[in-house]
Amino acid sequence: MKQLLIVLSIVTLFQINVSAQKQPAYYLVATSQGTIADAKSSVITALQSSGFNVIGQYNPANSENLAVVCYTHPDLEKIALDFADRGALAAALKIGFKKEDNSVKISMINPMYLFYAYFVEGIDVHEKELLAISESAKTAMKKVGSNFTPFGGELSKKELQNYHYKIMMPYFEDAEELKEFDSFEAGLKTIRENLNSGKGDTKKVYELIYTDKKVAVFGVALLNTEEGEPKFLPIIGDENVAAMPYEIILQGKTASILPGKYRLAISWPNLSMGTFMKIMNTPGDIEDTMEELTE
């Protein structure tokens, strides 16, 4: 907490026209020698020693050459729950790993990129706190590497707050409703049981459960070889592996997801329409899989 307050003071002093700045989607933090296991161990230690909680990890597409570590912070969780329209989706941040030959690329999704995209209404109230959390995350990762090369595209706060890939494409608020349960408890039980059984070739990567708020978020590995990550990641590019896993959110009695035409596009902002057309069935496949988890 003390470290976060120090960062918050620095952010307050140096915050200059943040809204106009372009936010990169990702940072390449470092390229390390050795194994993914070694790289993950270094990252987890760095995060935990900086006050962050590691909530899950997995190998996207079941590939031994890809990995993701998911993490959060108590202050971020509290802020995320202030946003009624699926704000809890932004409570989970991610670090990506990609092995190439004898080295491992370590990347992170830029927290502010995610915050501006997902905290649409009322972000100004929490902006300085979110900037402090973002800076704390980057400071933690500087214990791992000092590269921090932006990649994957960049958008301004205004562009992220109103993001849609192309005309007639969905916005953040155009979520796909999957099912309305009889109660929050019934929905939680159903989704947990289905994930634990691996229904639809899925796997639970993490869960964030806030029973007092009746909100639950699940990070879901989509492992079907014909319709999931093994199919679409090689096409759209696994450099952006820190975008995974996909999420399902239960708020009150209603389970929903962000539509693939928004969620994939915001995570791959440099995606060309030609490449997007190669995965034209993927948004529907993801929705079908997530719907299975509610049945």
Backbone torsions as a table, in degrees:
resi	resn	phi	psi	omega
1	MET	NA	-42.8	-179.9
2	LYS	-60.2	-43.1	179.9
3	GLN	-62.4	-41.2	-179.2
4	LEU	-64.9	-38.2	178.7
5	LEU	-65.3	-37.4	177.2
6	ILE	-63.7	-45.5	178.7
7	VAL	-62.7	-40.1	179.2
8	LEU	-59.9	-39.6	178.3
9	SER	-64.5	-41.2	178.8
10	ILE	-64.1	-44.0	179.3
11	VAL	-60.6	-42.4	179.9
12	THR	-61.2	-38.6	-178.7
13	LEU	-71.4	-35.7	-170.4
14	PHE	-111.8	8.0	178.6
15	GLN	-72.1	112.6	-177.6
16	ILE	-132.1	109.9	174.0
17	ASN	48.7	49.9	-178.0
18	VAL	-58.6	-35.3	-175.7
19	SER	-59.5	-30.6	-176.4
20	ALA	-87.8	-13.0	-177.5
21	GLN	-75.7	142.5	173.9
22	LYS	-79.3	133.6	178.6
23	GLN	-103.4	119.5	175.3
24	PRO	-67.7	147.6	179.9
25	ALA	-70.5	-37.7	-175.2
26	TYR	-141.2	160.7	169.7
27	TYR	-123.1	134.5	166.9
28	LEU	-84.2	105.8	-173.1
29	VAL	-75.2	-44.5	-175.7
30	ALA	-165.2	161.3	168.2
31	THR	-121.0	110.3	-173.7
32	SER	-106.5	154.9	175.8
33	GLN	-89.4	147.8	178.6
34	GLY	112.3	-155.0	-172.8
35	THR	-98.9	163.9	173.8
36	ILE	-62.0	-37.8	179.4
37	ALA	-59.4	-42.2	178.3
38	ASP	-63.7	-44.3	-178.6
39	ALA	-64.6	-42.2	178.5
40	LYS	-62.8	-42.1	-179.7
41	SER	-59.7	-43.0	179.1
42	SER	-64.1	-42.7	-178.9
43	VAL	-66.2	-46.1	-178.9
44	ILE	-61.0	-42.6	177.8
45	THR	-61.7	-43.9	-178.9
46	ALA	-63.4	-42.8	-179.7
47	LEU	-66.5	-48.5	-175.5
48	GLN	-66.8	-34.6	179.1
49	SER	-73.8	-9.0	180.0
50	SER	-108.2	12.3	174.6
51	GLY	92.4	6.2	178.4
52	PHE	-93.9	154.1	178.6
53	ASN	-108.6	124.5	175.3
54	VAL	-82.3	124.7	-172.1
55	ILE	-112.7	-8.8	179.2
56	GLY	175.7	162.3	176.6
57	GLN	-157.3	153.6	177.9
58	TYR	-166.6	176.1	176.6
59	ASN	-106.9	100.8	178.3
60	PRO	-54.5	142.8	-179.9
61	ALA	60.7	16.6	-176.6
62	ASN	58.3	27.2	-177.0
63	SER	-94.2	130.8	177.2
64	GLU	-71.8	-9.8	179.3
65	ASN	-96.9	0.8	178.9
66	LEU	-129.5	145.2	175.9
67	ALA	-154.0	157.0	176.4
68	VAL	-138.8	139.3	170.8
69	VAL	-116.3	128.2	-179.2
70	CYS	-105.6	140.0	-176.3
71	TYR	-147.3	164.4	178.2
72	THR	-149.1	-178.8	178.4
73	HIS	-140.5	140.3	-178.8
74	PRO	-53.9	-37.9	179.3
75	ASP	-68.0	-36.3	178.0
76	LEU	-67.1	-42.6	179.1
77	GLU	-59.6	-42.9	-179.9
78	LYS	-62.4	-44.6	179.4
79	ILE	-65.2	-44.5	-176.7
80	ALA	-57.8	-35.9	-178.4
81	LEU	-73.6	-11.3	175.4
82	ASP	-75.0	-15.6	-176.8
83	PHE	-100.2	109.7	-172.2
84	ALA	-66.7	-30.8	-176.6
85	ASP	-88.4	76.0	173.4
86	ARG	59.8	29.3	-180.0
87	GLY	-60.8	-29.0	-177.9
88	ALA	-62.7	-16.0	176.3
89	LEU	-61.5	-27.4	-177.8
90	ALA	-89.2	4.9	179.6
91	ALA	-74.8	-21.4	-178.6
92	ALA	-102.3	121.0	175.8
93	LEU	-104.8	163.3	-171.6
94	LYS	-140.4	144.9	173.4
95	ILE	-116.3	132.6	-179.0
96	GLY	-109.1	152.4	179.5
97	PHE	-134.5	133.7	176.5
98	LYS	-136.7	119.4	-179.7
99	LYS	-86.5	129.4	175.6
100	GLU	-133.0	115.1	-175.9
101	ASP	56.2	-118.6	-177.0
102	ASN	-103.7	16.3	-179.2
103	SER	-129.2	163.9	-179.4
104	VAL	-127.8	123.9	173.8
105	LYS	-83.3	126.5	178.8
106	ILE	-110.1	121.4	-177.1
107	SER	-128.5	162.5	176.3
108	MET	-139.9	144.0	170.7
109	ILE	-71.6	136.9	179.8
110	ASN	-69.8	115.9	-176.7
111	PRO	-54.9	-41.4	-177.2
112	MET	-67.3	-31.4	175.7
113	TYR	-59.7	-46.6	180.0
114	LEU	-67.5	-43.2	-177.7
115	PHE	-62.1	-44.8	-179.6
116	TYR	-65.2	-33.5	-179.4
117	ALA	-74.3	-38.8	-170.4
118	TYR	-98.5	-26.7	177.6
119	PHE	-95.8	81.5	-168.5
120	VAL	-81.4	-49.4	-176.3
121	GLU	-101.3	119.2	173.4
122	GLY	89.1	16.8	-177.6
123	ILE	-65.1	-27.9	-176.3
124	ASP	-58.1	-29.9	-179.9
125	VAL	-63.3	-33.9	-174.6
126	HIS	-111.6	6.1	-169.5
127	GLU	-58.6	-44.6	-178.8
128	LYS	-64.6	-39.4	177.5
129	GLU	-64.4	-40.5	179.9
130	LEU	-67.5	-38.9	175.3
131	LEU	-61.0	-38.8	178.6
132	ALA	-64.8	-42.4	177.9
133	ILE	-63.3	-43.4	178.7
134	SER	-60.1	-45.9	179.1
135	GLU	-64.7	-36.5	177.6
136	SER	-64.2	-39.6	178.0
137	ALA	-64.1	-43.3	179.3
138	LYS	-67.7	-38.5	177.3
139	THR	-63.0	-40.3	177.0
140	ALA	-60.3	-42.8	-177.5
141	MET	-72.7	-18.3	175.9
142	LYS	-69.5	-12.4	171.5
143	LYS	-73.4	-17.2	-178.9
144	VAL	-98.4	-39.1	-179.1
145	GLY	-166.3	162.0	-176.2
146	SER	-119.8	13.8	-177.3
147	ASN	-66.5	-65.9	177.5
148	PHE	51.5	49.7	175.5
149	THR	-83.6	122.1	177.9
150	PRO	-66.1	144.9	174.8
151	PHE	-157.4	170.4	173.5
152	GLY	88.3	1.4	-178.0
153	GLY	106.5	165.1	179.3
154	GLU	-149.5	147.6	-179.5
155	LEU	-143.1	152.2	178.0
156	SER	-81.5	168.5	176.3
157	LYS	-54.8	-47.9	-178.5
158	LYS	-59.9	-42.8	-180.0
159	GLU	-66.0	-39.3	-179.6
160	LEU	-69.6	-38.5	-179.2
161	GLN	-65.5	-24.7	-178.1
162	ASN	-119.8	27.6	-169.0
163	TYR	-68.6	131.6	160.9
164	HIS	-149.9	144.1	-169.0
165	TYR	-65.3	-50.0	179.1
166	LYS	-144.2	169.5	177.6
167	ILE	-56.5	139.6	-178.8
168	MET	75.0	1.5	176.4
169	MET	-85.8	157.9	-175.0
170	PRO	-73.6	156.6	172.0
171	TYR	-101.1	175.6	179.5
172	PHE	-55.3	-42.0	-175.0
173	GLU	-73.2	-7.8	-179.2
174	ASP	-89.4	55.0	-176.8
175	ALA	-66.6	154.9	176.5
176	GLU	-94.1	113.5	176.3
177	GLU	-76.2	129.9	-177.8
178	LEU	-97.6	-46.1	-178.4
179	LYS	-166.5	147.4	170.4
180	GLU	-107.6	120.3	-178.1
181	PHE	-89.6	173.9	176.4
182	ASP	-71.4	-26.7	-179.7
183	SER	-160.7	164.2	175.0
184	PHE	-59.6	-42.8	-177.8
185	GLU	-62.5	-38.7	179.3
186	ALA	-66.9	-42.1	178.2
187	GLY	-63.9	-42.9	179.3
188	LEU	-60.9	-45.3	-179.7
189	LYS	-62.1	-44.5	-177.9
190	THR	-64.8	-48.8	-177.2
191	ILE	-65.1	-42.3	178.4
192	ARG	-61.0	-46.1	-178.6
193	GLU	-63.4	-41.2	179.9
194	ASN	-67.0	-39.8	177.6
195	LEU	-67.6	-40.8	-179.9
196	ASN	-64.5	-27.6	179.1
197	SER	-90.0	-5.0	179.1
198	GLY	74.5	25.4	-177.5
199	LYS	-56.4	136.5	178.9
200	GLY	67.7	26.0	-177.4
201	ASP	57.4	44.6	177.7
202	THR	-111.8	168.8	177.2
203	LYS	-151.1	137.4	176.8
204	LYS	-76.8	123.7	176.9
205	VAL	-93.4	-42.5	176.0
206	TYR	-155.3	164.0	170.8
207	GLU	-141.7	140.7	173.8
208	LEU	-122.3	112.9	-173.5
209	ILE	-116.4	124.6	178.7
210	TYR	-123.6	83.6	-172.3
211	THR	-64.3	-32.9	-179.3
212	ASP	-67.8	-28.4	178.3
213	LYS	-96.1	-7.2	-175.4
214	LYS	56.2	51.8	178.5
215	VAL	-133.2	135.7	175.5
216	ALA	-142.4	136.7	176.8
217	VAL	-123.2	135.0	177.9
218	PHE	-122.7	130.4	169.8
219	GLY	-87.4	122.4	-170.1
220	VAL	-117.8	120.4	172.3
221	ALA	-77.1	129.0	-179.2
222	LEU	-105.6	95.8	-164.8
223	LEU	-107.3	5.6	177.6
224	ASN	-64.7	128.6	-173.8
225	THR	-69.8	-22.1	-177.8
226	GLU	-95.2	-24.0	-172.8
227	GLU	-130.8	-11.1	-173.3
228	GLY	-103.4	-151.5	-176.5
229	GLU	-56.4	-39.8	178.7
230	PRO	-60.1	-24.0	179.6
231	LYS	-86.1	-51.5	-168.9
232	PHE	-90.4	-27.7	-178.2
233	LEU	-62.4	-43.1	178.4
234	PRO	-63.3	-24.4	-177.9
235	ILE	-81.2	-47.8	-175.2
236	ILE	-89.5	-14.2	172.5
237	GLY	114.1	115.4	-178.4
238	ASP	-86.0	5.5	170.6
239	GLU	-61.6	-30.6	-179.0
240	ASN	-90.7	34.3	-174.4
241	VAL	-61.3	-23.8	178.9
242	ALA	-69.2	0.9	173.6
243	ALA	-80.8	-16.8	-174.2
244	MET	-97.0	157.5	5.1
245	PRO	-86.8	169.4	174.8
246	TYR	-73.3	157.4	-174.3
247	GLU	-121.4	148.9	167.7
248	ILE	-122.8	138.7	-178.6
249	ILE	-123.8	137.1	174.9
250	LEU	-113.2	117.5	176.9
251	GLN	-121.8	118.8	-173.7
252	GLY	62.2	-122.3	-179.3
253	LYS	-100.3	0.1	-170.4
254	THR	-110.6	127.3	174.4
255	ALA	-98.7	136.9	-179.4
256	SER	-150.8	169.1	173.9
257	ILE	-137.2	161.0	168.0
258	LEU	-75.2	136.9	-179.0
259	PRO	-62.0	143.9	-178.6
260	GLY	-57.8	-32.6	-179.1
261	LYS	-70.8	-14.4	170.7
262	TYR	-99.6	-52.7	-171.3
263	ARG	-62.5	-42.7	178.6
264	LEU	-73.1	-38.5	-178.5
265	ALA	-66.6	-43.1	-179.5
266	ILE	-67.8	-27.8	-179.8
267	SER	-84.9	-19.9	176.1
268	TRP	-128.0	66.6	-172.0
269	PRO	-65.6	-16.2	177.0
270	ASN	-91.8	6.3	-176.8
271	LEU	-63.7	127.8	177.7
272	SER	-79.7	157.3	178.6
273	MET	-63.2	-34.9	178.4
274	GLY	-60.5	-43.1	178.8
275	THR	-71.2	-39.4	178.5
276	PHE	-58.8	-37.6	-179.5
277	MET	-65.8	-23.7	178.9
278	LYS	-72.1	-16.9	177.1
279	ILE	-118.5	32.3	-173.5
280	MET	-59.4	-25.5	179.4
281	ASN	-86.9	-13.4	-172.8
282	THR	-62.2	-46.7	178.5
283	PRO	-55.0	-41.6	178.0
284	GLY	-68.7	-38.0	178.2
285	ASP	-63.1	-41.1	179.5
286	ILE	-64.7	-44.5	179.0
287	GLU	-60.5	-42.5	180.0
288	ASP	-62.5	-42.8	179.7
289	THR	-63.6	-45.7	-180.0
290	MET	-65.8	-33.4	178.0
291	GLU	-65.4	-37.2	176.1
292	GLU	-57.4	-35.1	-177.9
293	LEU	-69.8	-12.7	-179.9
294	THR	-101.3	-0.2	-174.3
295	GLU	-99.7	NA	NA
